[in-house]
Amino acid sequence: MRRKHHDLRLWQEAMSLVKDIYRVTGDFPREETYALTSQMRRAAISIPSNIAEGAGRTGVREFLQFLSITRGSLSELETQVILAQDLGYLKDNRPLLEKIDGIFGLIGGLMNSLQQRLEK
């Protein structure tokens, strides 16, 4: 079964980011399992989840609200990626930060498009 959010490049990129986060956090120290590892995974998972939930709603305003929440989760994850590098858990966080930056841009573009639809 295919849902409309499956066709959104934003959702596809967010799903890819979740997989990346799972891969890199798998190498984190064991003592971080219930701390930074868990926090990063939960923040990452919430990104495509909120996109899907917002797309599944009936109203544009609701979708915009969920995209705003998505942006917050993405900001949270960005902070955690920077912290993970500062703690020495990541060798090079640039690929993740570039992907996060791209997703920020996609969120902004979709929000602008939805906002224009509301103004018509």
Protein Blocks (a to p, Z undefined) as FASTA:
>chain_A
ZZfklmpmklmmmmmmmmmmmmmmmmpcfklmmmmmmmmmmmmmmmmmmmmmmmmpmbfk
lmmmmmmmmmmmmmmmmmmmmmmmmnopafblmlmmmmmmmmmmmmmmmmmmmmmmmmZZ
